[in-house]
Amino acid sequence: MSCFAGKNGKLIPGWFWKVFICFPLGLMAWWFLRWFFLPSYKRTSSVEIETPRSFPVRTPIQKDDFQVLKGVGPKTTEALYQAGIFSFEQLALMDSEKLSQLMRGHNLPAGAVKSWQEQAAQFAQENR
């Protein structure tokens, strides 16, 4: 007999096998079988990653031609389209200070911004 033997002469008692070996193995087997027989859509991760939108403004069906405004050329029109301004109404309602900063950012003259907005408001009113 060994000096580590229990009452029945076994080195490791039966309760130790049940608590620390059989129960964890049974728990892992139950979890694996439960997972294995789940439908595939429940097995996959439910985390959804939203992709950032590059342009928050929906483009209208038709872009207004800003070149009809006095002092607006093709470069200015393209800069406005890139900034997400597509209609006379959007141009008229935009803050004139932000519009000036936008023009300066594209190296375009920003002196007649208020005049453009007034003309755009008139065109928007006529097109309604």
Secondary structure, DSSP 8 states (H G I E B T S, - for coil): --TT--TTS-SS-HHHHIIIIIHHHHHHHHHHHHHHTS-HHHHS---------S--S---SS---GGGSTT--HHHHHHHHHTT--SHHHHHHS-HHHHHHHHHHTT---TTHHHHHHHHHHHHHHH-
